[in-house]
Amino acid sequence: MKKYCSTLLASLLTAVVFAQLPPNDLCQHALPISPGQILWSESNAGGTTSHDETPEGEPVTCIKTFENDLWYQFIGDSALQYYEVVITPKSCATPAGLQALIIEADDCGAESFIYRACANPYAEKHLRLFLRNPIHAQSYFIYVDGYDGNICTFDLELIGHATNPLKPQDYLRLQNDYDDAPPYFEPNHLQAHFENNEVTISWEVDAKEPVRLFLVERMQNGSSPYGRVMQVIEAEHTVGQGNAHYQYTDNRTHYQDGESYCYRIVKVGEDDERAFGKAICIEADMVKSLEVTRVFVEPGTRQYRVLYTNYKKQDLTFSLLDADKKYLKGTKVERCPKGSNQMQIDLSDYPPGTYYLKVEGKDAYYLREFIVSEVK
């Protein structure tokens, strides 16, 4: 390993939350829409009443209060198993794009709203929302909002499905369908641990019936029925194969030291029926003195570069570990300065596979997994 520290410029991506106004007349005048209908070149310019400065923080799962953007309404038909809403931005004032909800409600009183689907990707791309098992003759609203007061022109299509159209990634868009109490599911050996400023959830399953996939949800707290789907994991070897081990590491959440974070595993069967596990919560114990952000290869070589941040001037020890976390080689950098730095690792003599880099400071360490591939 090459022994040097050089300061790098680091860009900071700031997440946002919503700040909006109560619903008003545009909900009362929601435009009717039917399955198979496409509304072309809709615009929320006339419905956007403010451009709020949003505070720093993590994006919420769904819109909690409403600005007077665009509202659409359809009536549920029990002959259809799913409704799909596709919203395609054609042009937007900013790249933030749109966000949208499907709401079950008989009228525009916000206290009666039941959120059935949500999409807020903070990106200028199409949105897809799904409503599962619509109630016959029930009124549903589609609410379309410019993210952060953004103004867009877009096409909106409502599609009805008599059979399940979902692909695994589509379950991310069914994250708030909690109307009926689901059956209970208790995964074996469910564990959560906090390391490297990330939460890792692991569990095992020995199912007596086929499992299609698992959803990993994060909730506001351990008692909340609502969760945000963080990951969809397709199931393997769950029947007659002994215990199958699953793991998910949440590297998307912006953790705060000392705060509690809760997760839940949802099992989805081949018949699309879901069973919910109990919440498992863990307190964030942040490493404050250092962080390893990336380990990546220089194209066409076996030279790997480590990007890390040292939050105080200290000696650092860099260790390369194999897939079993056994020590292979290492070096020590004395009095490495504060700031964003880099380290180079020569892996010319090591075969492709899984490796770990362990960076140890005075009072903490950081462990980062990475993959070494064949040089092309």
C-alpha positions as CSV (number, residue, x, y, z in Angstrom):
1,M,0.0,0.0,0.0
2,K,1.3,3.5,-0.8
3,K,1.8,5.6,2.3
4,Y,0.5,9.1,1.6
5,C,-2.5,11.4,2.3
6,S,-3.8,14.0,-0.1
7,T,-6.7,16.2,0.4
8,L,-9.7,15.8,-2.0
9,L,-12.6,18.1,-2.6
10,A,-15.8,16.5,-1.4
11,S,-19.3,17.4,-2.5
12,L,-22.1,17.3,0.0
13,L,-25.5,16.1,-1.1
14,T,-28.3,17.5,1.1
15,A,-31.5,15.6,1.4
16,V,-34.8,17.5,1.9
17,V,-38.2,17.1,3.5
18,F,-41.6,18.5,2.4
19,A,-43.2,21.7,3.6
20,Q,-46.6,22.3,2.0
21,L,-50.1,23.8,2.5
22,P,-53.5,22.1,3.3
23,P,-55.8,20.8,0.4
24,N,-58.2,23.3,-1.2
25,D,-60.4,23.7,-4.2
26,L,-58.5,21.7,-6.7
27,C,-59.3,18.5,-4.8
28,Q,-63.0,19.5,-4.9
29,H,-62.7,19.7,-8.7
30,A,-60.6,16.6,-9.2
31,L,-60.6,15.5,-12.9
32,P,-62.3,12.1,-13.5
33,I,-60.1,9.4,-15.1
34,S,-60.9,5.9,-16.1
35,P,-58.8,2.8,-16.8
36,G,-57.3,2.9,-20.3
37,Q,-57.4,6.7,-20.4
38,I,-54.3,8.9,-21.0
39,L,-54.3,12.6,-20.1
40,W,-51.7,14.3,-22.3
41,S,-49.6,17.4,-21.5
42,E,-51.1,18.1,-18.0
43,S,-49.4,20.9,-16.1
44,N,-49.3,21.8,-12.4
45,A,-48.4,25.4,-13.1
46,G,-51.8,26.7,-12.1
47,G,-52.0,24.6,-9.0
48,T,-48.6,25.3,-7.5
49,T,-49.1,28.1,-4.9
50,S,-45.7,28.3,-3.2
51,H,-42.1,27.4,-3.6
52,D,-41.1,26.5,0.0
53,E,-37.6,26.5,1.3
54,T,-37.3,23.0,2.7
55,P,-35.3,22.2,5.8
56,E,-32.4,19.8,5.8
57,G,-33.1,16.2,6.7
58,E,-34.1,12.9,5.1
59,P,-37.0,12.7,2.5
60,V,-40.2,11.5,4.1
61,T,-41.8,8.3,2.8
62,C,-44.9,10.1,1.4
63,I,-46.4,13.6,1.2
64,K,-47.9,14.4,4.6
65,T,-49.7,17.7,3.8
66,F,-50.8,19.1,0.5
67,E,-50.3,22.1,-1.7
68,N,-53.0,22.9,-4.3
69,D,-51.4,21.0,-7.2
70,L,-53.3,18.6,-9.4
71,W,-56.0,16.1,-8.4
72,Y,-57.6,13.2,-10.3
73,Q,-60.4,10.8,-9.2
74,F,-61.4,7.3,-10.2
75,I,-63.8,4.7,-8.8
76,G,-62.7,1.2,-7.8
77,D,-63.8,-1.9,-9.7
78,S,-63.6,-5.2,-7.9
79,A,-63.1,-6.9,-11.3
80,L,-59.6,-5.4,-11.4
81,Q,-57.0,-6.7,-9.1
82,Y,-54.6,-3.8,-9.5
83,Y,-54.6,-0.2,-10.7
84,E,-51.4,1.2,-12.2
85,V,-50.8,4.9,-12.5
86,V,-47.9,6.0,-14.9
87,I,-46.9,9.7,-14.8
88,T,-44.3,10.8,-17.4
89,P,-42.8,14.2,-17.0
90,K,-42.2,15.9,-20.4
91,S,-40.5,19.1,-19.1
92,C,-39.9,20.4,-15.7
93,A,-38.5,23.7,-14.3
94,T,-35.9,21.8,-12.2
95,P,-34.6,18.2,-12.2
96,A,-36.4,17.6,-9.0
97,G,-39.4,16.3,-11.0
98,L,-42.7,15.2,-9.5
99,Q,-44.1,13.2,-6.6
100,A,-47.5,11.5,-6.4
101,L,-50.0,9.6,-4.2
102,I,-53.0,7.3,-4.6
103,I,-55.4,8.2,-1.8
104,E,-58.5,6.3,-0.7
105,A,-61.1,8.8,0.4
106,D,-64.8,9.6,-0.1
107,D,-64.2,13.4,0.0
108,C,-61.5,16.0,0.2
109,G,-61.3,16.0,4.0
110,A,-57.6,15.3,4.8
111,E,-58.6,13.5,8.0
112,S,-60.2,10.7,6.0
113,F,-57.3,10.1,3.7
114,I,-55.8,6.6,3.6
115,Y,-52.5,6.5,1.6
116,R,-52.5,3.5,-0.7
117,A,-49.4,4.2,-2.8
118,C,-46.6,6.8,-3.0
119,A,-43.8,7.8,-5.3
120,N,-41.3,10.6,-4.6
121,P,-38.0,9.8,-6.3
122,Y,-36.7,13.4,-6.4
123,A,-35.8,12.9,-10.1
124,E,-37.1,14.1,-13.4
125,K,-38.3,10.7,-14.5
126,H,-41.6,8.8,-14.8
127,L,-43.5,7.7,-11.7
128,R,-45.4,4.4,-11.3
129,L,-47.8,3.8,-8.5
130,F,-49.9,0.6,-7.8
131,L,-53.2,0.1,-6.0
132,R,-53.8,-3.5,-4.9
133,N,-57.2,-5.0,-4.4
134,P,-59.4,-1.9,-5.0
135,I,-62.7,-1.7,-3.1
136,H,-65.7,-1.8,-5.4
137,A,-67.4,1.6,-5.8
138,Q,-64.8,3.2,-3.5
139,S,-63.5,6.7,-4.5
140,Y,-59.7,7.1,-5.0
141,F,-57.7,10.2,-5.7
142,I,-54.5,10.6,-7.6
143,Y,-52.5,13.6,-6.2
144,V,-49.7,14.9,-8.4
145,D,-47.3,17.5,-6.9
146,G,-44.2,19.2,-8.0
147,Y,-41.3,18.2,-5.7
148,D,-40.2,21.3,-3.8
149,G,-42.6,23.5,-5.7
150,N,-41.4,22.3,-9.1
151,I,-43.6,23.0,-12.1
152,C,-43.8,20.2,-14.8
153,T,-45.7,19.3,-17.9
154,F,-46.5,15.5,-17.9
155,D,-48.7,12.7,-19.3
156,L,-50.8,10.6,-16.9
157,E,-52.2,7.2,-17.6
158,L,-54.5,5.0,-15.5
159,I,-54.2,1.2,-16.3
160,G,-56.4,-1.6,-14.8
161,H,-55.1,-5.1,-14.4
162,A,-57.2,-8.2,-13.8
163,T,-54.0,-10.2,-12.8
164,N,-50.9,-9.3,-10.8
165,P,-48.6,-7.2,-13.1
166,L,-45.9,-6.6,-10.4
167,K,-42.2,-7.2,-10.9
168,P,-40.0,-7.4,-7.8
169,Q,-38.9,-3.8,-8.0
170,D,-42.6,-2.7,-8.2
171,Y,-43.2,-3.7,-4.6
172,L,-41.3,-0.6,-3.6
173,R,-44.4,1.3,-4.8
174,L,-46.8,-0.7,-2.6
175,Q,-45.2,0.4,0.6
176,N,-48.2,2.0,2.3
177,D,-51.0,-0.6,1.6
178,Y,-51.7,-1.5,5.3
179,D,-55.5,-1.4,5.4
180,D,-56.0,-5.0,6.5
181,A,-54.1,-6.5,9.4
182,P,-51.6,-8.8,7.7
183,P,-50.6,-12.2,9.1
184,Y,-47.7,-12.3,11.4
185,F,-44.3,-13.6,10.2
186,E,-41.3,-14.3,12.5
187,P,-38.0,-14.8,10.6
188,N,-35.5,-17.1,12.3
189,H,-32.4,-15.5,13.9
190,L,-33.4,-12.0,13.1
191,Q,-30.6,-9.6,14.1
192,A,-29.6,-6.0,13.6
193,H,-26.2,-4.5,14.3
194,F,-24.8,-1.0,13.7
195,E,-21.3,-0.9,12.2
196,N,-19.5,1.5,9.9
197,N,-22.3,4.1,10.4
198,E,-24.7,1.6,8.8
199,V,-27.4,-0.8,10.0
200,T,-27.2,-4.5,8.8
201,I,-30.2,-6.7,9.1
202,S,-29.8,-10.5,8.9
203,W,-32.3,-13.4,9.2
204,E,-32.9,-17.0,8.2
205,V,-35.9,-18.7,6.7
206,D,-36.9,-22.4,6.5
207,A,-40.3,-22.0,4.8
208,K,-42.9,-24.8,4.4
209,E,-44.3,-23.0,1.3
210,P,-42.7,-21.0,-1.5
211,V,-41.7,-17.4,-0.8
212,R,-41.4,-15.0,-3.7
213,L,-39.5,-12.2,-2.1
214,F,-38.8,-10.2,1.1
215,L,-39.3,-6.5,1.7
216,V,-37.1,-4.7,4.1
217,E,-39.0,-1.7,5.6
218,R,-37.8,1.1,7.8
219,M,-40.4,2.7,10.1
220,Q,-40.6,6.0,12.0
221,N,-40.7,4.0,15.3
222,G,-41.3,0.4,16.5
223,S,-45.0,0.8,16.9
224,S,-45.8,2.6,13.6
225,P,-47.8,0.4,11.1
226,Y,-46.3,2.4,8.2
227,G,-42.9,1.7,6.7
228,R,-40.7,2.8,3.8
229,V,-39.5,-0.1,1.7
230,M,-35.8,0.1,1.5
231,Q,-35.0,-3.0,-0.4
232,V,-36.6,-5.9,-2.3
233,I,-34.8,-9.2,-2.0
234,E,-35.8,-12.1,-4.2
235,A,-36.1,-15.4,-2.2
236,E,-34.1,-18.5,-2.9
237,H,-34.0,-22.0,-1.5
238,T,-36.8,-21.6,1.0
239,V,-38.4,-25.0,0.6
240,G,-36.7,-28.3,1.5
241,Q,-33.2,-26.6,1.5
242,G,-32.7,-26.1,5.2
243,N,-32.2,-22.5,6.4
244,A,-31.6,-19.8,3.8
245,H,-29.6,-16.8,5.0
246,Y,-30.5,-13.2,4.0
247,Q,-28.9,-9.9,4.7
248,Y,-29.4,-6.2,4.0
249,T,-27.2,-3.3,4.8
250,D,-28.9,0.2,4.9
251,N,-26.4,2.6,3.4
252,R,-29.1,5.1,2.4
253,T,-30.3,6.4,5.7
254,H,-28.6,9.5,7.2
255,Y,-28.2,8.3,10.8
256,Q,-27.9,10.6,13.8
257,D,-25.9,9.5,16.8
258,G,-28.0,8.2,19.7
259,E,-31.2,8.0,17.6
260,S,-33.2,4.7,17.4
261,Y,-34.0,3.2,14.0
262,C,-36.5,0.5,13.4
263,Y,-36.8,-2.1,10.6
264,R,-39.2,-4.9,9.7
265,I,-39.1,-7.9,7.3
266,V,-42.1,-8.5,5.1
267,K,-42.6,-11.9,3.5
268,V,-44.3,-12.0,0.1
269,G,-45.7,-15.4,-1.0
270,E,-46.1,-16.7,-4.5
271,D,-49.8,-15.7,-4.3
272,D,-48.8,-12.1,-3.5
273,E,-50.0,-12.5,0.1
274,R,-47.8,-10.7,2.6
275,A,-46.9,-11.4,6.2
276,F,-45.3,-8.8,8.4
277,G,-42.5,-9.4,11.0
278,K,-42.2,-7.4,14.2
279,A,-40.1,-4.3,14.3
280,I,-36.4,-4.6,15.3
281,C,-34.9,-1.4,16.6
282,I,-31.2,-0.4,17.1
283,E,-29.5,2.8,18.3
284,A,-27.0,4.6,16.1
285,D,-23.5,4.6,17.6
286,M,-21.7,6.7,15.1
287,V,-18.0,6.5,14.3
288,K,-17.1,10.2,14.6
289,S,-13.4,10.1,14.0
290,L,-13.2,8.6,10.5
291,E,-15.2,7.2,7.5
292,V,-14.3,5.2,4.4
293,T,-16.6,6.3,1.6
294,R,-15.4,4.3,-1.4
295,V,-13.1,1.6,-2.6
296,F,-12.8,1.5,-6.4
297,V,-10.5,0.2,-9.1
298,E,-8.5,2.3,-11.6
299,P,-9.8,1.2,-15.0
300,G,-7.7,-1.5,-16.7
301,T,-5.4,-2.0,-13.6
302,R,-5.3,-3.9,-10.3
303,Q,-4.7,-0.6,-8.5
304,Y,-7.5,0.2,-6.0
305,R,-8.1,3.6,-4.6
306,V,-9.6,4.2,-1.2
307,L,-11.5,7.5,-0.5
308,Y,-11.8,8.2,3.2
309,T,-12.4,11.1,5.6
310,N,-10.3,11.7,8.7
311,Y,-12.2,14.0,11.2
312,K,-9.2,14.5,13.4
313,K,-5.4,14.4,13.0
314,Q,-4.4,10.9,14.1
315,D,-2.4,7.8,13.1
316,L,-4.3,5.4,10.9
317,T,-3.7,1.7,10.2
318,F,-4.9,0.3,6.9
319,S,-5.4,-3.5,6.7
320,L,-6.4,-5.7,3.8
321,L,-8.5,-8.7,4.8
322,D,-9.7,-11.7,2.8
323,A,-13.4,-12.9,2.6
324,D,-13.0,-14.5,6.0
325,K,-11.7,-11.3,7.4
326,K,-8.2,-12.7,7.9
327,Y,-5.3,-10.3,7.7
328,L,-3.3,-10.2,4.4
329,K,-1.2,-7.0,4.5
330,G,-1.3,-3.5,5.8
331,T,0.5,-0.3,6.5
332,K,0.4,2.6,9.0
333,V,0.1,6.3,8.2
334,E,1.3,8.5,10.9
335,R,-0.4,11.9,11.8
336,C,-2.7,11.7,8.8
337,P,-4.3,15.2,8.5
338,K,-8.0,16.1,8.9
339,G,-10.1,16.1,5.8
340,S,-10.9,14.0,2.7
341,N,-7.9,11.8,1.7
342,Q,-7.0,8.8,-0.4
343,M,-5.0,5.6,-0.2
344,Q,-3.8,3.4,-3.0
345,I,-3.7,-0.5,-2.8
346,D,-1.9,-2.7,-5.2
347,L,-3.8,-6.0,-5.6
348,S,-1.8,-7.4,-8.6
349,D,-0.8,-10.4,-6.6
350,Y,-4.3,-11.3,-5.3
351,P,-7.0,-13.3,-7.1
352,P,-10.5,-12.0,-7.9
353,G,-13.0,-12.3,-5.0
354,T,-14.3,-10.5,-1.9
355,Y,-12.0,-8.4,0.3
356,Y,-12.3,-6.1,3.2
357,L,-10.4,-2.9,4.0
358,K,-10.1,-2.1,7.7
359,V,-9.1,1.4,8.7
360,E,-8.2,1.8,12.4
361,G,-7.8,5.1,14.2
362,K,-7.0,5.9,17.8
363,D,-10.5,5.0,19.2
364,A,-12.5,3.5,16.3
365,Y,-12.3,1.5,13.1
366,Y,-14.1,1.4,9.8
367,L,-14.6,-1.8,7.7
368,R,-15.5,-1.7,4.0
369,E,-16.3,-4.7,1.8
370,F,-15.3,-4.5,-1.9
371,I,-15.0,-6.9,-4.9
372,V,-11.9,-7.5,-6.9
373,S,-12.7,-8.6,-10.5
374,E,-10.7,-9.8,-13.5
375,V,-8.9,-7.1,-15.4
376,K,-10.6,-6.6,-18.8
